[in-house]
Amino acid sequence: MIYARIADKTVAEEYFSVTEKVEALYDQPRQLPANDEGSEMRKLRGEMHRRMLGNGYCARPVEMDCHFESICESCTFFVTTIEFRPTLQAQREDAERKGQVGRKKIFDGLIDRLDSKAS
């Protein structure tokens, strides 16, 4: 009975019509057009790739793997915000107590940038 229905020209035409529509879905672009994505979704998508650090975020693109774990503050992809200022200040003071001039200079630069953005 099933084979008899498939052999029916009307059923076959409907089957192939649906098959064409399904196959057409695979040919569509995998990304939404820019005007379909709202500003909040665009912001969320951008934040999705940020990796949280102890005192900021790593904005390095996912495609660019990072093999370092402890030099983030001196990396060009390091991003921090004013809410991390107390942590950065504590790390700066720790570096000063330990006589780590290079490390202190890194935190001085980060804090200076935060302060200049805030004012």
Residue frames relative to the residue before (quaternion, step in Angstrom):
aa qw qx qy qz dx dy dz
M 1.0000 0.0000 0.0000 0.0000 0.00 0.00 0.00
I 0.6383 0.5232 -0.3232 0.4630 3.62 0.98 -0.88
Y 0.6736 0.4895 -0.3020 0.4641 3.58 0.89 -0.92
A 0.6171 0.5391 -0.3450 0.4577 3.56 1.06 -0.66
R 0.6617 0.4950 -0.3110 0.4695 3.60 0.98 -0.78
I 0.6379 0.5166 -0.3317 0.4650 3.60 1.01 -0.79
A 0.6511 0.5168 -0.3098 0.4615 3.55 1.05 -0.75
D 0.5315 0.6137 -0.4121 0.4137 3.58 1.21 -0.41
K 0.5097 -0.6906 0.4260 0.2861 3.59 -0.74 1.08
T 0.6456 0.5280 -0.3248 0.4461 3.62 0.95 -0.80
V 0.6599 0.4897 -0.2994 0.4848 3.59 0.91 -0.88
A 0.6497 0.5194 -0.3148 0.4572 3.58 0.94 -0.87
E 0.6533 0.5073 -0.3169 0.4642 3.60 0.94 -0.84
E 0.6481 0.5038 -0.3185 0.4740 3.59 0.98 -0.80
Y 0.6304 0.5436 -0.3249 0.4489 3.56 0.99 -0.88
F 0.7108 0.4475 -0.2652 0.4735 3.58 0.79 -0.99
S 0.5964 0.5567 -0.3568 0.4551 3.60 1.11 -0.59
V 0.6712 0.4743 -0.2832 0.4943 3.57 0.93 -0.92
T 0.6310 0.5418 -0.3289 0.4473 3.60 0.97 -0.83
E 0.6471 0.5113 -0.3167 0.4684 3.60 0.97 -0.82
K 0.6564 0.5112 -0.3143 0.4572 3.58 0.97 -0.81
V 0.6502 0.5044 -0.3112 0.4753 3.56 0.99 -0.82
E 0.6680 0.4920 -0.3032 0.4688 3.60 0.90 -0.87
A 0.6127 0.5536 -0.3477 0.4442 3.60 1.08 -0.64
L 0.5813 0.5829 -0.3706 0.4301 3.59 1.14 -0.56
Y 0.6633 0.5146 -0.3022 0.4515 3.58 1.06 -0.74
D 0.6655 0.5091 -0.3009 0.4553 3.60 1.18 -0.47
Q 0.5340 0.6362 -0.4075 0.3796 3.58 1.24 -0.18
P 0.5959 -0.5644 0.4152 0.3923 3.60 -1.14 0.52
R 0.4648 -0.7050 0.4726 0.2521 3.55 -1.08 0.75
Q 0.7005 0.4038 -0.2630 0.5264 3.57 1.25 0.01
L 0.5060 -0.6446 0.4805 0.3124 3.54 -1.06 0.78
P 0.5352 -0.5752 0.4853 0.3837 3.58 -1.10 0.51
A 0.6437 -0.5767 0.3446 0.3664 3.58 -1.06 0.78
N 0.6869 0.4926 -0.2995 0.4424 3.60 0.98 -0.74
D 0.6001 0.5611 -0.3665 0.4367 3.63 1.23 -0.17
E 0.6736 0.4762 -0.2875 0.4866 3.57 1.21 -0.46
G 0.3614 -0.7480 0.5182 0.2036 3.57 -0.73 1.04
S 0.6828 -0.5080 0.3322 0.4067 3.57 -1.24 0.34
E 0.6557 0.5069 -0.3227 0.4571 3.60 0.99 -0.75
M 0.6452 0.5010 -0.3248 0.4767 3.60 1.02 -0.73
R 0.6238 0.5310 -0.3337 0.4664 3.59 1.03 -0.78
K 0.6489 0.5133 -0.3054 0.4715 3.57 0.99 -0.87
L 0.6583 0.5113 -0.2997 0.4641 3.57 0.94 -0.91
R 0.6429 0.5160 -0.3230 0.4649 3.59 0.97 -0.86
G 0.6532 0.5156 -0.3128 0.4578 3.58 0.99 -0.78
E 0.6837 0.4823 -0.2802 0.4705 3.57 1.01 -0.81
M 0.5373 0.6488 -0.3986 0.3627 3.56 1.17 -0.53
H 0.7166 0.4566 -0.2534 0.4623 3.57 1.06 -0.73
R 0.5380 0.6020 -0.4184 0.4160 3.58 1.24 -0.10
R 0.2108 -0.7581 0.6030 0.1310 3.53 -1.00 0.80
M 0.4291 -0.7207 0.4896 0.2380 3.54 -0.75 1.09
L 0.1083 -0.7562 0.6433 0.0514 3.52 -1.04 0.90
G 0.7112 -0.4695 0.3086 0.4225 3.57 -1.24 0.15
N 0.8185 0.1451 -0.0520 0.5534 3.59 1.09 -0.59
G 0.7970 0.0752 -0.0739 0.5947 3.59 1.11 0.63
Y 0.4970 -0.6242 0.5058 0.3280 3.53 -1.23 -0.57
C 0.3357 -0.6776 0.6038 0.2524 3.52 -1.23 0.46
A 0.1709 -0.8093 0.5578 0.0681 3.57 -0.62 1.13
R 0.3214 0.7494 -0.5146 0.2652 3.59 1.24 0.32
P 0.4975 -0.6580 0.4651 0.3212 3.61 -0.83 0.91
V 0.6155 -0.5871 0.3886 0.3542 3.56 -1.06 0.80
E 0.6312 0.5650 -0.3312 0.4156 3.57 1.04 -0.80
M 0.6996 0.4174 -0.2512 0.5228 3.57 1.18 -0.56
D 0.2304 -0.8041 0.5352 0.1180 3.56 -0.07 1.27
C 0.2342 -0.7640 0.5874 0.1283 3.59 -1.11 0.66
H 0.2484 -0.7951 0.5410 0.1161 3.56 -0.83 1.01
F 0.6163 0.5493 -0.3382 0.4518 3.56 1.31 -0.07
E 0.2084 -0.8029 0.5486 0.1050 3.54 -1.06 0.68
S 0.8148 0.2957 -0.1289 0.4817 3.59 1.07 -0.51
I 0.6540 0.4981 -0.3376 0.4585 3.61 1.16 0.27
C 0.2178 0.8411 -0.4777 0.1301 3.57 1.21 0.40
E 0.6503 0.5577 -0.3358 0.3916 3.60 0.87 -0.87
S 0.7175 0.4118 -0.2563 0.5000 3.60 1.12 -0.53
C 0.5116 0.6437 -0.4116 0.3930 3.60 1.30 -0.02
T 0.5261 -0.6557 0.4438 0.3102 3.59 -1.02 0.77
F 0.6618 0.4992 -0.3115 0.4645 3.59 1.19 -0.33
F 0.4794 0.6708 -0.4403 0.3555 3.60 1.26 -0.05
V 0.0378 -0.7821 0.6217 -0.0197 3.57 -0.90 1.01
T 0.0063 0.7969 -0.6041 0.0081 3.57 -0.90 0.85
T 0.2507 -0.7567 0.5866 0.1432 3.54 -1.27 0.34
I 0.7331 -0.4714 0.2833 0.4000 3.54 -1.29 0.40
E 0.6171 0.5612 -0.3673 0.4115 3.62 1.04 -0.58
F 0.6644 0.4783 -0.3080 0.4848 3.62 1.25 -0.31
R 0.3767 0.7643 -0.4672 0.2362 3.61 1.25 -0.03
P 0.6532 0.5051 -0.3486 0.4434 3.68 0.83 -0.79
T 0.6484 0.5071 -0.3190 0.4698 3.61 0.99 -0.77
L 0.6568 0.5028 -0.3073 0.4705 3.57 0.95 -0.89
Q 0.6351 0.5254 -0.3217 0.4659 3.59 1.02 -0.82
A 0.6558 0.5013 -0.3124 0.4701 3.60 0.95 -0.85
Q 0.6546 0.4970 -0.3171 0.4733 3.60 0.99 -0.78
R 0.6162 0.5396 -0.3368 0.4645 3.60 1.08 -0.74
E 0.6737 0.4942 -0.2875 0.4683 3.56 0.93 -0.94
D 0.6168 0.5384 -0.3338 0.4671 3.57 1.08 -0.74
A 0.6535 0.5069 -0.3074 0.4707 3.57 0.96 -0.87
E 0.6441 0.5212 -0.3168 0.4617 3.59 1.01 -0.82
R 0.6462 0.5228 -0.3138 0.4590 3.61 0.95 -0.90
K 0.7327 0.4188 -0.2249 0.4870 3.57 1.01 -0.81
G 0.4774 -0.6968 0.4257 0.3246 3.58 1.26 0.01
Q 0.4179 0.6997 -0.4686 0.3410 3.60 1.18 0.53
V 0.2224 -0.8383 0.4872 0.1016 3.54 0.24 1.34
G 0.6718 0.5052 -0.3033 0.4489 3.61 0.85 -0.91
R 0.6664 0.4924 -0.2920 0.4777 3.55 0.96 -0.90
K 0.6289 0.5296 -0.3270 0.4659 3.60 1.00 -0.81
K 0.6453 0.5320 -0.3157 0.4482 3.58 0.97 -0.87
I 0.6181 0.5403 -0.3375 0.4606 3.61 1.04 -0.78
F 0.7066 0.4511 -0.2668 0.4754 3.59 0.85 -0.97
D 0.5791 0.5585 -0.3735 0.4617 3.59 1.11 -0.60
G 0.6702 0.5091 -0.2913 0.4546 3.58 0.92 -0.93
L 0.6570 0.5055 -0.3068 0.4676 3.58 0.96 -0.87
I 0.6717 0.4895 -0.2957 0.4709 3.58 0.92 -0.91
D 0.6310 0.5311 -0.3326 0.4574 3.59 0.99 -0.80
R 0.6578 0.5046 -0.3116 0.4643 3.60 0.95 -0.85
L 0.6406 0.5158 -0.3228 0.4683 3.57 0.99 -0.82
D 0.6770 0.4979 -0.2948 0.4548 3.56 0.88 -0.94
S 0.6690 0.4921 -0.3123 0.4613 3.61 0.96 -0.79
K 0.6336 0.5089 -0.3326 0.4784 3.62 1.09 -0.60
A 0.6620 0.5249 -0.3027 0.4412 3.58 1.04 -0.82
S 0.7288 0.4281 -0.2557 0.4693 3.59 1.05 -0.63
